[in-house]
Structures are given as structure tokens and as C-alpha cells.
Amino acid sequence: MRRHAQIAQRLAREAAAGNAQSQYQLGRMNAAGFGGRENMTEARRLFVAAANQGHIEGSAYGVGNAIMSRMLR
């Protein structure tokens, strides 16, 4: 669990600097609850940020996954 928190911290720094891959990966971590509590709102924000930079997985997988996850609750 500590390892996930360390990875999340590194990805958060990179994501804040505009790294689309880090935004996407941190979005996946937020959606799954790795490195902390599940946060679908933050996951969606990160997926959209990555998608806005042309990150294909961020737009297709991430946003769709975040929406479906909300619908199934």
C-alpha cells in the first residue's frame, strides 16, 4: 500500500506539470482506489486532462470507465 502512495505522489507531480501519461495513470489509480481512497471525480478530471492533450486511452478508456463506474452504483 505504501508503494502505491509513493507512486501516486510521483504521478501527481508529473500530472500537475502537464504530463498526459501521468495524468492518465493517476486517473486509473484514483478510479481503482490505489494510493488512497477511490475518487471518481478526480479520476474523470485527470482522464479528461490527458484526453485534451491527445492521450487516446485517456479519452476512450478513462472517461468511459469513469462514467460506467458511476452508472453501476
Secondary structure, 3 states (H helix, E strand, C coil): CHHHHHHHHHHHHHHHCCCHHHHHHHHHHHHHCCCCCCCHHHHHHHHHHHHHCCCHHHHHHHHHHHHHHHHCC
